[in-house]
Amino acid sequence: MNQDHLKAVGLLQDPGSQNTINNLLDAVNSGIIILDKHENMVFFNSRARKLLGIEKGQLGNRHISQIFMPDDRKILVPNILSASRNAGEFEGEFLLRRMPNSSFMALFSCHYWKQGSDAIYIITFNDISALKKVERMLEQSERMVYLGRMLDDISHQIRNPVLAIGGFSRRLLKTRLEKPEYVNVILDESRRLEMLLDVLTEFIQLPKPRFSAESSEKIWEISTRLAREITAQFDVELRTKGPEKIPGSLVITDTILFRRALEPVVVNACEVFLESDRKPVVTLKFSAPLNRAGGMQIEISDLGPGIRPPLLSRIFHPFFSTKTGHLGMGLTFTRQIMEELGGSVETASSVNQGTTVTMRLPGDRRRPIRTTPLEETAQGAPDMEPSD
């Protein structure tokens, strides 16, 4: 900070304290910028430089408008400064530039301090981009809850007429009809609607995860047991791949919901052989840990005909299916559950080479400062950053 600026506003009585003041301001975990009375930037603390992506000395003695987006410089910046002079302070959320070609949403405060004929503006700001993202997610979540309730109500309203149509169609089939096949069509479609309503109701009423800490060994046992049950029903060979000794790395999950997510993946892998002359083999591959916090990964692979690229991006969409008589909700359940478990699911496929679905579950997502003694941290290795 320029010594003359500090003296002018009484911040510096002893010139030797300049470094102390600079160091104190650098220690603050908020961006701090000081403007002179001409609204030029005369000081940035280290946090401000980091948030703005500028080097030491860059933008010095430039007007404060330089850190705003071009569209905001003509009206917004003068209004902020004017409001600060009139009320002593001003606060708001604004988009600021991050060098060289980026931007971020900031909680921005401007304080006006006048002493005699001299004055300064003290600006503090923080990056709230992550908070704004959470806000948008909450808004979307609220809309989804509303849509879920509405869909539940619609389901109840539709179910009774569908049941009545199905019931009377069955009665009609017991009478002499000239075209009984017409009634059969009505009956088949009513059954399909009933099945659709059942699946929608199940999706809407999916329970929230009840998380617990499990070993990857236990999750692997659950997965292989379920896969054996399903492949046996389809007369498909199951192969497993993994280390001889499964590591007991930590996995945070809900085992019941994970089984529900895994089931349609294994079923789909088996069903690809129903209309194929390829050798019916499904492979489960285990990997753990994913990182120092634990976690695990399971790959479910088949040697089927694969999925064409235009269709691959749609397989998790509701009601998308290439199979006759299927509603196409199985993998939608899988994706929804894996997201709620804090994990992920991805698919890779090549035509005539098969498909692989990769499911990942997280480990302990607590920061090392909560789980590792400080002595161990000081000796090396886990740092203090979040594990995910």
C-alpha positions as CSV (number, residue, x, y, z in Angstrom):
1,M,0.0,0.0,0.0
2,N,1.3,3.4,-0.8
3,Q,2.5,5.2,2.3
4,D,1.1,8.6,1.3
5,H,-2.4,7.1,1.0
6,L,-2.2,5.6,4.4
7,K,-0.9,8.8,6.0
8,A,-3.6,10.8,4.3
9,V,-6.4,8.9,6.1
10,G,-4.6,8.5,9.4
11,L,-4.0,4.8,9.0
12,L,-0.2,5.1,9.3
13,Q,1.2,7.2,12.2
14,D,4.5,5.2,12.2
15,P,6.0,4.5,8.8
16,G,7.5,1.3,10.2
17,S,4.1,-0.2,10.7
18,Q,3.3,-0.3,7.0
19,N,4.5,-3.9,6.6
20,T,2.5,-5.0,9.7
21,I,-0.7,-3.5,8.2
22,N,-0.1,-5.1,4.9
23,N,0.6,-8.5,6.5
24,L,-2.6,-8.2,8.6
25,L,-4.7,-7.5,5.5
26,D,-3.0,-10.3,3.6
27,A,-4.0,-12.7,6.4
28,V,-7.7,-11.9,5.9
29,N,-9.6,-14.6,4.0
30,S,-11.6,-12.1,2.0
31,G,-10.6,-10.0,-1.0
32,I,-9.7,-6.5,0.1
33,I,-9.2,-3.5,-2.3
34,I,-8.6,0.0,-1.2
35,L,-9.5,2.9,-3.6
36,D,-8.2,6.5,-3.3
37,K,-10.6,9.4,-3.5
38,H,-10.3,9.3,-7.3
39,E,-11.7,5.7,-7.2
40,N,-8.5,4.2,-8.4
41,M,-7.3,0.9,-6.8
42,V,-4.2,1.5,-4.7
43,F,-4.0,-1.7,-2.7
44,F,-5.0,-5.4,-3.2
45,N,-4.4,-8.0,-0.4
46,S,-3.2,-11.4,-1.5
47,R,-6.8,-12.9,-1.4
48,A,-8.1,-10.2,-3.8
49,R,-5.3,-10.9,-6.2
50,K,-6.0,-14.7,-6.1
51,L,-9.8,-14.2,-6.6
52,L,-9.2,-11.8,-9.5
53,G,-6.4,-13.8,-11.0
54,I,-4.0,-10.9,-11.1
55,E,-0.3,-10.6,-10.4
56,K,1.3,-8.3,-7.9
57,G,1.3,-4.8,-9.4
58,Q,-1.2,-5.6,-12.1
59,L,-4.2,-3.2,-12.2
60,G,-2.5,-0.9,-9.7
61,N,-3.8,2.8,-9.8
62,R,-6.5,1.7,-12.3
63,H,-10.2,2.6,-11.8
64,I,-12.3,0.1,-9.9
65,S,-14.5,-0.5,-12.9
66,Q,-11.7,-2.6,-14.4
67,I,-12.6,-5.6,-12.2
68,F,-16.3,-5.5,-13.3
69,M,-17.7,-6.9,-16.5
70,P,-17.7,-4.4,-19.5
71,D,-21.6,-4.1,-19.5
72,D,-21.5,-3.0,-15.8
73,R,-18.9,-0.3,-16.0
74,K,-21.0,2.6,-17.3
75,I,-24.0,2.5,-14.9
76,L,-23.5,-0.1,-12.1
77,V,-20.0,0.9,-10.9
78,P,-20.9,4.7,-10.6
79,N,-24.1,3.7,-8.8
80,I,-22.2,1.5,-6.3
81,L,-19.7,4.3,-5.5
82,S,-22.4,6.9,-5.3
83,A,-24.5,4.8,-2.9
84,S,-21.4,4.2,-0.8
85,R,-20.7,7.9,-0.5
86,N,-24.3,8.7,0.4
87,A,-24.9,5.9,2.9
88,G,-21.4,5.1,4.0
89,E,-21.6,1.5,2.7
90,F,-23.2,-0.6,0.0
91,E,-23.5,-4.4,-0.4
92,G,-24.7,-6.6,-3.2
93,E,-24.0,-9.6,-5.4
94,F,-22.2,-8.9,-8.7
95,L,-20.3,-10.7,-11.4
96,L,-16.6,-9.8,-11.3
97,R,-13.8,-10.5,-13.8
98,R,-11.2,-13.2,-13.2
99,M,-8.2,-12.8,-15.3
100,P,-7.6,-13.6,-18.1
101,N,-11.0,-14.6,-19.5
102,S,-13.3,-15.8,-16.7
103,S,-15.7,-14.4,-14.1
104,F,-17.2,-15.3,-10.8
105,M,-20.2,-14.3,-8.7
106,A,-19.1,-12.2,-5.7
107,L,-20.6,-10.9,-2.5
108,F,-19.3,-7.3,-2.8
109,S,-19.2,-4.7,0.0
110,C,-18.0,-1.1,-0.5
111,H,-17.3,1.2,2.6
112,Y,-16.7,4.9,2.2
113,W,-14.4,6.5,4.8
114,K,-13.7,10.2,4.8
115,Q,-11.3,12.1,7.0
116,G,-10.8,15.8,6.4
117,S,-10.3,16.5,2.7
118,D,-9.2,12.9,2.0
119,A,-11.2,9.8,1.5
120,I,-10.9,6.2,0.6
121,Y,-13.2,3.3,-0.4
122,I,-12.6,0.0,1.3
123,I,-13.9,-2.9,-0.7
124,T,-14.3,-6.5,0.5
125,F,-15.5,-9.4,-1.6
126,N,-15.8,-13.2,-1.6
127,D,-16.5,-15.8,-4.3
128,I,-20.0,-17.1,-3.8
129,S,-20.3,-19.1,-7.0
130,A,-20.5,-22.4,-5.2
131,L,-23.3,-21.0,-2.9
132,K,-25.3,-19.7,-5.9
133,K,-25.0,-23.2,-7.5
134,V,-26.4,-24.7,-4.3
135,E,-29.2,-22.2,-4.4
136,R,-30.1,-23.2,-8.0
137,M,-30.0,-26.9,-7.0
138,L,-32.3,-26.3,-4.1
139,E,-34.7,-24.4,-6.3
140,Q,-34.6,-27.3,-8.8
141,S,-35.1,-29.8,-6.0
142,E,-38.2,-27.9,-4.8
143,R,-39.6,-28.1,-8.3
144,M,-38.9,-31.8,-8.5
145,V,-40.6,-32.4,-5.1
146,Y,-43.7,-30.5,-6.4
147,L,-43.7,-32.4,-9.7
148,G,-43.4,-35.6,-7.7
149,R,-46.4,-34.8,-5.6
150,M,-48.4,-33.8,-8.7
151,L,-47.3,-37.0,-10.5
152,D,-48.4,-39.0,-7.4
153,D,-51.8,-37.4,-7.5
154,I,-52.2,-38.0,-11.2
155,S,-51.2,-41.6,-10.7
156,H,-54.0,-42.1,-8.1
157,Q,-56.5,-40.4,-10.4
158,I,-55.6,-42.5,-13.4
159,R,-55.3,-45.9,-11.6
160,N,-59.0,-46.3,-10.8
161,P,-60.2,-45.8,-14.4
162,V,-57.5,-48.1,-15.7
163,L,-58.4,-50.8,-13.3
164,A,-62.1,-50.4,-14.3
165,I,-61.2,-50.7,-18.0
166,G,-59.1,-53.8,-17.4
167,G,-61.8,-55.4,-15.2
168,F,-64.6,-54.9,-17.7
169,S,-62.4,-56.0,-20.6
170,R,-61.9,-59.3,-18.8
171,R,-65.7,-59.7,-18.3
172,L,-66.3,-59.0,-22.0
173,L,-63.9,-61.7,-23.0
174,K,-66.2,-64.2,-21.2
175,T,-69.1,-63.3,-23.5
176,R,-69.6,-64.0,-27.1
177,L,-68.0,-61.3,-29.2
178,E,-67.5,-61.0,-32.9
179,K,-64.1,-59.4,-32.5
180,P,-62.6,-60.6,-29.2
181,E,-59.1,-59.5,-30.4
182,Y,-60.2,-55.9,-30.0
183,V,-60.9,-56.5,-26.3
184,N,-57.6,-58.2,-26.0
185,V,-55.9,-55.1,-27.3
186,I,-57.7,-53.0,-24.7
187,L,-56.8,-55.4,-22.0
188,D,-53.1,-55.5,-23.0
189,E,-52.9,-51.7,-23.0
190,S,-54.7,-51.4,-19.7
191,R,-52.1,-53.8,-18.2
192,R,-49.3,-51.7,-19.6
193,L,-50.8,-48.6,-18.0
194,E,-51.1,-50.4,-14.7
195,M,-47.5,-51.5,-14.9
196,L,-46.5,-47.9,-15.8
197,L,-48.3,-46.5,-12.8
198,D,-46.7,-49.1,-10.5
199,V,-43.2,-48.1,-11.8
200,L,-43.9,-44.4,-11.5
201,T,-45.2,-44.8,-8.0
202,E,-42.1,-46.8,-7.0
203,F,-39.9,-44.2,-8.5
204,I,-41.7,-41.3,-6.7
205,Q,-41.6,-43.2,-3.4
206,L,-37.9,-44.2,-3.5
207,P,-36.7,-43.9,0.1
208,K,-34.0,-41.5,1.0
209,P,-30.6,-43.2,1.6
210,R,-29.8,-44.3,5.1
211,F,-26.0,-44.1,5.0
212,S,-23.7,-46.4,6.9
213,A,-20.0,-47.1,6.7
214,E,-19.4,-50.5,5.1
215,S,-16.3,-52.3,3.9
216,S,-15.8,-52.6,0.1
217,E,-15.4,-56.4,0.8
218,K,-19.0,-56.5,2.1
219,I,-20.4,-54.5,-0.9
220,W,-18.5,-56.8,-3.3
221,E,-20.1,-59.9,-1.6
222,I,-23.5,-58.3,-1.9
223,S,-22.9,-57.5,-5.6
224,T,-21.6,-61.0,-6.5
225,R,-24.4,-62.7,-4.7
226,L,-27.1,-60.6,-6.5
227,A,-25.3,-61.1,-9.9
228,R,-25.2,-64.9,-9.4
229,E,-28.9,-65.0,-8.7
230,I,-29.8,-62.9,-11.8
231,T,-27.4,-64.6,-14.2
232,A,-28.6,-68.1,-13.1
233,Q,-32.2,-67.1,-14.0
234,F,-31.0,-66.2,-17.5
235,D,-28.6,-69.1,-17.8
236,V,-25.7,-66.7,-18.3
237,E,-22.1,-67.4,-17.1
238,L,-20.9,-65.0,-14.5
239,R,-17.2,-64.2,-14.2
240,T,-15.6,-62.1,-11.5
241,K,-12.3,-60.2,-11.6
242,G,-10.5,-58.6,-8.7
243,P,-7.5,-59.1,-6.3
244,E,-7.2,-62.4,-4.5
245,K,-7.7,-60.5,-1.2
246,I,-10.3,-57.9,-1.4
247,P,-9.2,-54.7,0.5
248,G,-11.5,-53.6,3.3
249,S,-11.5,-50.0,2.2
250,L,-14.3,-47.8,3.6
251,V,-17.5,-47.2,1.5
252,I,-20.3,-44.9,2.6
253,T,-23.6,-46.1,1.1
254,D,-27.0,-47.7,1.7
255,T,-26.7,-51.4,0.9
256,I,-30.4,-51.9,0.1
257,L,-30.6,-49.0,-2.3
258,F,-27.3,-50.0,-3.9
259,R,-28.7,-53.5,-4.6
260,R,-31.8,-51.8,-6.2
261,A,-29.4,-49.8,-8.4
262,L,-27.3,-52.7,-9.4
263,E,-30.1,-55.1,-10.3
264,P,-31.3,-53.5,-13.6
265,V,-27.7,-53.2,-14.8
266,V,-27.1,-56.9,-14.4
267,V,-30.5,-57.7,-15.9
268,N,-29.8,-55.6,-18.9
269,A,-26.4,-57.3,-19.3
270,C,-28.1,-60.7,-19.4
271,E,-30.9,-59.7,-21.7
272,V,-28.6,-58.7,-24.5
273,F,-28.0,-62.4,-25.1
274,L,-31.7,-63.3,-25.5
275,E,-31.6,-62.4,-29.2
276,S,-27.9,-63.1,-29.9
277,D,-25.9,-66.1,-30.7
278,R,-22.9,-64.8,-28.7
279,K,-21.6,-66.7,-25.8
280,P,-23.6,-65.5,-22.8
281,V,-21.0,-64.2,-20.4
282,V,-21.3,-61.3,-17.9
283,T,-18.2,-60.1,-16.0
284,L,-18.0,-58.2,-12.7
285,K,-14.8,-56.4,-12.1
286,F,-13.9,-55.0,-8.7
287,S,-11.5,-52.0,-7.9
288,A,-10.8,-50.4,-4.5
289,P,-9.9,-48.1,-3.0
290,L,-10.6,-45.2,-5.4
291,N,-8.6,-42.8,-3.4
292,R,-7.1,-42.3,0.1
293,A,-10.7,-41.8,1.5
294,G,-11.7,-45.3,0.3
295,G,-14.6,-45.9,-2.1
296,M,-14.9,-48.6,-4.6
297,Q,-15.8,-49.3,-8.3
298,I,-17.7,-52.2,-9.9
299,E,-17.7,-52.7,-13.7
300,I,-20.5,-54.8,-15.2
301,S,-19.5,-56.0,-18.7
302,D,-21.2,-58.1,-21.4
303,L,-20.0,-59.4,-24.7
304,G,-23.2,-58.5,-26.5
305,P,-23.8,-56.5,-29.7
306,G,-23.1,-53.2,-28.0
307,I,-25.1,-49.9,-28.2
308,R,-24.9,-47.5,-31.2
309,P,-23.5,-44.1,-30.3
310,P,-26.8,-42.2,-31.0
311,L,-28.6,-44.3,-28.4
312,L,-25.9,-44.5,-25.8
313,S,-26.5,-41.0,-24.4
314,R,-30.2,-41.8,-23.9
315,I,-30.0,-45.1,-22.0
316,F,-30.6,-43.4,-18.6
317,H,-33.5,-41.3,-19.8
318,P,-37.0,-42.3,-18.5
319,F,-39.0,-44.6,-20.7
320,F,-36.2,-45.1,-23.2
321,S,-35.9,-48.7,-24.3
322,T,-35.1,-50.6,-27.5
323,K,-36.8,-53.8,-26.1
324,T,-40.5,-54.6,-26.9
325,G,-42.7,-54.6,-23.8
326,H,-40.1,-52.8,-21.6
327,L,-40.9,-49.4,-20.0
328,G,-37.3,-48.3,-20.0
329,M,-37.1,-47.2,-16.3
330,G,-34.5,-49.6,-15.0
331,L,-31.4,-47.6,-15.6
332,T,-33.3,-44.4,-14.7
333,F,-33.7,-45.9,-11.2
334,T,-29.9,-46.8,-11.3
335,R,-28.8,-43.3,-12.1
336,Q,-31.2,-41.6,-9.6
337,I,-30.1,-43.9,-6.7
338,M,-26.4,-43.6,-7.5
339,E,-26.6,-39.8,-7.5
340,E,-28.4,-39.8,-4.2
341,L,-25.7,-42.2,-2.8
342,G,-23.1,-39.6,-3.8
343,G,-21.7,-42.0,-6.4
344,S,-21.8,-42.2,-10.2
345,V,-22.7,-44.5,-13.0
346,E,-21.2,-44.4,-16.5
347,T,-21.6,-46.5,-19.6
348,A,-19.2,-47.3,-22.4
349,S,-20.1,-49.4,-25.4
350,S,-18.7,-50.4,-28.8
351,V,-20.8,-52.0,-31.5
352,N,-20.1,-55.8,-31.7
353,Q,-17.8,-55.6,-28.7
354,G,-20.1,-55.3,-25.8
355,T,-21.1,-52.8,-23.1
356,T,-19.5,-51.9,-19.7
357,V,-21.4,-50.0,-17.0
358,T,-19.2,-48.5,-14.3
359,M,-20.6,-47.9,-10.8
360,R,-18.6,-45.9,-8.2
361,L,-19.4,-45.5,-4.5
362,P,-17.7,-42.9,-2.4
363,G,-15.5,-43.4,0.6
364,D,-15.2,-41.2,3.7
365,R,-15.8,-37.7,2.4
366,R,-14.9,-36.0,5.7
367,R,-11.8,-33.8,5.5
368,P,-8.5,-35.2,6.9
369,I,-8.6,-32.6,9.7
370,R,-11.6,-34.5,11.2
371,T,-10.1,-37.9,10.8
372,T,-6.3,-37.6,11.0
373,P,-4.3,-36.5,14.1
374,L,-2.4,-33.3,13.6
375,E,0.9,-35.0,14.3
376,E,0.4,-37.4,11.4
377,T,-0.7,-34.5,9.2
378,A,2.5,-32.5,10.1
379,Q,4.6,-35.6,9.3
380,G,3.4,-35.9,5.9
381,A,0.9,-36.7,4.3
382,P,-2.7,-36.2,4.3
383,D,-3.2,-32.5,3.6
384,M,-6.0,-30.3,4.8
385,E,-8.0,-30.2,1.6
386,P,-11.4,-31.9,1.2
387,S,-11.0,-35.5,0.0
388,D,-13.4,-35.2,-2.9
